[in-house]
């Protein structure tokens, strides 16, 4: 794809795409599965409900499963209501993410929600991540807990993506905002991406660096998806022609003042890891990081090795999913 063509496509899509990035999924159209998605892998481990609007993904000893959007999108609002597996879920990962790794193997973009399972009595955690232009050498992970048990009921998880910011939402509460800065350059996702949902065995890294693995005695592990929203600028993968609708509504202002209060409260209570404060990985934080001294102190108390002096005597585990690299998670 030539640079001038891509620049024109970005400008064209942005000028025609009008999405409520600050609106809730209740204001966005929910589509039947077959209209927006297709099975990706897992054959019988993917089950579409009779209403056509809900799908179950399961993981067993044979395989995981997943689905993928029909279209590529450049910016938009993407959402799903998800209920995660219960009981012992160590080693299990459920992912809801955008990627173009199949088209751009050496310089792909990605925006991730990853749900990390845990042993009995320990809660699921959420890991968010952003890659642009193949910048997998700079992990931009953040990890947090939740104020509820995501296996008890359905909750909405959403990604709002424009050319200037990415916002991750849980039940309309923004939990993370990534603003495009000049210093990030191509590290900010800027090429059309496809939406994916998967469940898979990540025993080697997902729970305490691989100490606790998937136990198939508790299989099948079933992740339930409903209220699927694809509200963005679709791009033809061959002709590279934007298919945005002219009648979509104007772009919102992003995170409102009231939402920012909720986001700040969430991060103070529930965030357990941020790449910006990881002194093991970075002697100097990546250029887009804005260091908050109170946040730094809270994370240092939570994990003095990672967020403190940088001295480390144990083994650090890493995992690669395709061209994506993840840091090991902890309780």
C-alpha positions as CSV (number, residue, x, y, z in Angstrom):
1,X,0.0,0.0,0.0
2,X,1.6,3.3,-1.1
3,X,2.0,6.0,1.5
4,X,0.1,8.7,-0.5
5,X,-2.8,6.4,-1.0
6,X,-3.0,5.5,2.7
7,X,-2.8,9.2,3.6
8,X,-5.6,10.0,1.3
9,X,-7.7,7.1,2.7
10,X,-7.1,8.3,6.3
11,X,-8.2,11.8,5.5
12,X,-11.2,10.6,3.4
13,X,-12.4,8.2,6.1
14,X,-11.9,10.7,8.9
15,X,-13.9,13.3,7.0
16,X,-16.8,11.0,6.4
17,X,-16.8,8.9,9.6
18,X,-19.0,10.4,12.3
19,X,-19.1,8.2,15.4
20,X,-20.1,9.0,18.9
21,X,-16.9,8.0,20.6
22,X,-18.2,9.2,23.9
23,X,-21.7,7.6,23.5
24,X,-22.7,4.4,25.0
25,X,-23.3,1.2,23.0
26,X,-27.0,1.8,23.6
27,X,-26.9,4.5,21.0
28,X,-25.1,2.3,18.4
29,X,-26.7,-0.3,16.2
30,X,-26.5,-3.9,17.4
31,X,-26.2,-6.2,14.4
32,X,-26.9,-10.0,13.9
33,X,-23.8,-12.1,13.9
34,X,-24.0,-13.2,10.3
35,X,-24.3,-9.6,9.1
36,X,-21.0,-8.5,10.6
37,X,-18.9,-11.6,11.4
38,X,-17.8,-15.0,10.3
39,X,-16.3,-18.0,12.2
40,X,-12.5,-17.8,12.4
41,X,-11.6,-21.2,13.9
42,X,-12.8,-23.8,16.3
43,X,-15.7,-25.4,14.1
44,X,-18.2,-26.8,16.6
45,X,-16.6,-24.8,19.5
46,X,-18.3,-21.7,18.0
47,X,-22.1,-21.8,18.5
48,X,-24.4,-19.1,17.2
49,X,-27.7,-18.8,19.1
50,X,-31.1,-19.1,17.4
51,X,-31.7,-15.4,17.8
52,X,-28.7,-14.8,15.5
53,X,-27.3,-12.1,17.8
54,X,-25.4,-14.1,20.4
55,X,-22.5,-16.5,20.0
56,X,-20.6,-18.8,22.4
57,X,-16.9,-19.5,22.1
58,X,-15.5,-22.5,23.9
59,X,-12.1,-23.9,24.7
60,X,-11.5,-27.6,25.3
61,X,-8.6,-30.0,25.0
62,X,-9.2,-30.1,21.3
63,X,-9.2,-26.4,20.3
64,X,-10.2,-22.9,21.2
65,X,-12.4,-20.8,18.9
66,X,-13.0,-17.4,17.5
67,X,-14.8,-15.1,15.1
68,X,-13.8,-12.2,12.9
69,X,-15.5,-9.2,11.3
70,X,-16.3,-9.3,7.6
71,X,-14.9,-5.9,7.0
72,X,-11.8,-3.9,7.7
73,X,-12.4,-0.6,9.6
74,X,-10.6,2.7,9.8
75,X,-11.8,4.3,13.1
76,X,-15.1,3.7,14.8
77,X,-16.8,2.3,17.9
78,X,-16.6,-1.4,18.5
79,X,-18.3,-3.2,21.3
80,X,-19.5,-6.5,22.7
81,X,-21.4,-7.7,25.8
82,X,-19.3,-10.6,27.2
83,X,-19.8,-13.1,30.0
84,X,-16.6,-14.9,30.9
85,X,-16.1,-18.5,32.1
86,X,-16.4,-19.1,35.8
87,X,-14.6,-21.3,38.4
88,X,-11.0,-22.3,37.7
89,X,-9.8,-20.4,34.6
90,X,-6.0,-20.2,35.0
91,X,-4.2,-20.1,31.7
92,X,-7.4,-19.1,29.7
93,X,-7.4,-16.0,27.7
94,X,-10.4,-14.4,26.1
95,X,-9.6,-11.6,23.6
96,X,-11.6,-8.9,22.0
97,X,-9.3,-6.9,19.7
98,X,-8.5,-5.2,16.4
99,X,-5.6,-6.2,14.2
100,X,-4.3,-6.1,10.6
101,X,-1.6,-8.7,11.1
102,X,-2.8,-10.7,8.2
103,X,-2.3,-7.8,5.8
104,X,0.8,-6.1,7.3
105,X,2.9,-8.9,8.8
106,X,5.9,-6.7,9.5
107,X,4.3,-3.5,10.4
108,X,0.9,-4.4,11.8
109,X,-1.4,-2.3,14.1
110,X,-3.4,-3.7,17.0
111,X,-5.8,-2.6,19.8
112,X,-6.4,-5.2,22.5
113,X,-8.8,-6.2,25.2
114,X,-7.4,-9.4,26.8
115,X,-9.1,-11.1,29.7
116,X,-6.7,-13.2,31.8
117,X,-8.1,-16.1,33.7
118,X,-7.0,-17.1,37.2
119,X,-7.1,-19.9,39.8
120,X,-10.2,-20.5,41.9
121,X,-10.8,-17.6,44.3
122,X,-8.8,-15.1,42.2
123,X,-10.5,-12.8,39.9
124,X,-10.2,-12.3,36.1
125,X,-8.0,-9.4,35.1
126,X,-8.1,-7.2,32.0
127,X,-5.0,-6.3,29.9
128,X,-5.2,-3.6,27.3
129,X,-2.6,-2.9,24.7
130,X,-1.9,-0.8,21.6
131,X,0.6,-1.3,18.8
132,X,1.2,0.7,15.7
133,X,3.3,0.0,12.6
134,X,4.8,-3.2,14.1
135,X,6.0,-1.5,17.3
136,X,6.0,-4.7,19.3
137,X,9.3,-3.9,20.9
138,X,7.4,-1.3,22.9
139,X,4.8,-3.0,24.9
140,X,2.1,-0.5,25.9
141,X,0.2,-2.9,28.3
142,X,-1.9,-1.8,31.2
143,X,-3.4,-4.4,33.5
144,X,-6.2,-4.0,36.0
145,X,-8.9,-5.7,38.0
146,X,-12.6,-5.0,37.9
147,X,-15.2,-3.8,40.4
148,X,-17.4,-6.9,39.6
149,X,-17.0,-10.6,38.8
150,X,-17.1,-10.7,34.9
151,X,-18.2,-14.4,35.1
152,X,-21.4,-13.6,37.0
153,X,-23.1,-11.7,34.2
154,X,-22.7,-9.9,30.9
155,X,-20.8,-6.6,30.8
156,X,-20.1,-4.3,27.9
157,X,-16.5,-3.9,26.7
158,X,-15.9,-1.2,24.0
159,X,-13.1,0.3,21.9
160,X,-13.5,3.9,20.5
161,X,-10.8,4.7,17.9
162,X,-10.3,7.9,16.0
163,X,-7.2,9.4,14.4
164,X,-6.3,11.2,17.6
165,X,-7.2,8.9,20.5
166,X,-8.2,5.4,21.6
167,X,-10.6,4.9,24.6
168,X,-11.3,1.6,26.3
169,X,-14.6,1.3,28.1
170,X,-16.1,-1.1,30.5
171,X,-19.9,-0.6,30.9
172,X,-19.5,2.9,29.5
173,X,-16.9,3.8,32.1
174,X,-13.6,4.8,30.4
175,X,-10.8,2.8,31.9
176,X,-8.0,3.9,29.6
177,X,-7.3,6.8,27.1
178,X,-4.4,6.7,24.6
179,X,-3.9,10.0,23.0
180,X,-1.9,10.3,19.8
181,X,1.3,12.4,20.3
182,X,3.8,13.6,17.8
183,X,6.5,11.6,19.5
184,X,4.6,8.3,19.0
185,X,4.9,8.7,15.3
186,X,3.7,5.5,13.6
187,X,3.3,3.7,16.9
188,X,-0.3,4.9,17.0
189,X,-2.6,2.6,15.1
190,X,-3.4,4.2,11.8
191,X,-4.2,1.5,9.2
192,X,-7.5,-0.3,8.7
193,X,-8.1,-3.2,11.0
194,X,-10.4,-6.2,11.4
195,X,-12.2,-7.0,14.7
196,X,-11.6,-10.4,16.3
197,X,-12.9,-12.3,19.3
198,X,-11.1,-15.5,20.5
199,X,-10.7,-17.9,23.4
200,X,-7.4,-19.8,23.7
201,X,-4.9,-21.7,25.9
202,X,-2.2,-19.3,27.1
203,X,-0.9,-21.6,29.8
204,X,2.7,-20.5,29.2
205,X,2.2,-17.0,30.4
206,X,-1.3,-15.9,31.3
207,X,-1.4,-16.7,35.1
208,X,1.5,-15.9,37.2
209,X,4.0,-16.3,34.3
210,X,2.8,-19.8,33.5
211,X,2.9,-21.2,37.0
212,X,-0.8,-22.1,36.8
213,X,-2.0,-23.7,33.6
214,X,-5.3,-24.6,32.0
215,X,-6.9,-27.5,33.7
216,X,-9.1,-29.3,31.3
217,X,-11.0,-31.0,34.1
218,X,-13.0,-27.8,34.1
219,X,-13.5,-27.6,30.3
220,X,-15.3,-26.6,28.3
221,X,-14.5,-23.0,29.1
222,X,-17.3,-20.9,27.5
223,X,-17.2,-17.2,26.8
224,X,-20.5,-15.7,25.8
225,X,-20.9,-12.7,23.4
226,X,-23.9,-10.6,22.6
227,X,-24.9,-7.0,21.7
228,X,-22.3,-6.9,19.0
229,X,-21.6,-3.4,17.7
230,X,-19.5,-2.5,14.5
231,X,-20.0,1.2,14.1
232,X,-17.2,2.5,12.0
233,X,-15.7,3.3,8.6
234,X,-15.5,0.1,6.6
235,X,-12.7,-0.1,4.0
236,X,-12.6,-2.4,1.0
237,X,-9.5,-4.6,1.4
238,X,-8.8,-4.8,-2.4
239,X,-9.9,-1.5,-3.8
240,X,-9.1,0.5,-0.6
241,X,-12.4,2.4,-1.1
242,X,-14.1,3.7,2.1
243,X,-17.6,2.7,2.6
244,X,-18.6,5.2,5.3
245,X,-22.2,6.4,5.6
246,X,-22.7,10.1,5.2
247,X,-25.5,10.1,7.7
248,X,-23.5,9.0,10.7
249,X,-23.5,11.4,13.7
250,X,-20.7,13.8,14.6
251,X,-17.7,12.9,16.6
252,X,-18.0,13.5,20.3
253,X,-15.5,15.1,22.5
254,X,-14.1,11.9,23.8
255,X,-13.9,11.5,27.6
256,X,-16.2,14.0,29.3
257,X,-15.4,15.7,32.6
258,X,-17.7,13.4,34.5
259,X,-16.3,10.3,32.8
260,X,-12.8,11.5,33.5
261,X,-13.6,11.5,37.2
262,X,-14.8,7.9,36.9
263,X,-11.8,6.9,34.9
264,X,-9.4,8.4,37.5
265,X,-11.2,6.7,40.3
266,X,-11.1,3.4,38.5
267,X,-7.4,3.6,37.8
268,X,-6.6,4.5,41.4
269,X,-8.5,1.5,42.7
270,X,-8.0,-1.2,40.1
271,X,-4.9,-0.6,37.9
272,X,-2.1,-3.0,38.9
273,X,0.3,-2.5,36.0
274,X,1.3,0.2,33.5
275,X,4.2,0.1,31.1
276,X,4.9,3.8,31.8
277,X,6.2,2.9,35.3
278,X,8.0,-0.4,34.4
279,X,11.6,0.3,35.3
280,X,12.6,-3.3,34.4
281,X,11.6,-2.7,30.8
282,X,12.4,0.9,30.3
283,X,15.2,3.0,31.9
284,X,13.4,6.0,30.5
285,X,9.6,5.8,30.0
286,X,8.3,5.9,26.4
287,X,8.0,9.5,25.2
288,X,4.2,9.6,25.3
289,X,4.0,8.7,29.0
290,X,2.9,11.4,31.5
291,X,4.2,10.3,34.9
292,X,1.9,10.9,37.8
293,X,3.9,10.8,41.1
294,X,1.0,9.5,43.2
295,X,0.3,6.7,40.6
296,X,4.0,5.9,40.6
297,X,4.1,5.5,44.3
298,X,1.0,3.4,44.5
299,X,2.3,1.0,41.8
300,X,5.7,0.9,43.5
301,X,4.1,-0.3,46.8
302,X,2.2,-2.9,44.8
303,X,5.3,-4.2,43.1
304,X,8.6,-2.6,44.2
305,X,10.7,-4.7,41.8
306,X,8.9,-3.8,38.6
307,X,8.1,-0.2,39.6
308,X,11.0,0.5,41.9
309,X,14.8,0.2,41.6
310,X,14.6,-2.1,38.7
311,X,16.6,-4.9,40.5
312,X,15.3,-8.3,39.6
313,X,16.5,-11.7,40.6
314,X,13.8,-13.9,39.1
315,X,13.1,-15.1,35.6
316,X,11.0,-12.9,33.4
317,X,8.6,-14.7,31.1
318,X,7.3,-13.3,27.8
319,X,4.8,-14.7,25.3
320,X,4.3,-14.1,21.6
321,X,0.9,-14.3,20.0
322,X,1.6,-14.0,16.3
323,X,3.7,-10.8,16.1
324,X,2.3,-9.6,19.4
325,X,4.4,-9.8,22.6
326,X,2.9,-9.8,26.0
327,X,4.4,-9.3,29.4
328,X,3.8,-12.0,32.0
329,X,0.9,-11.3,34.3
330,X,0.7,-11.7,38.0
331,X,-2.0,-11.9,40.6
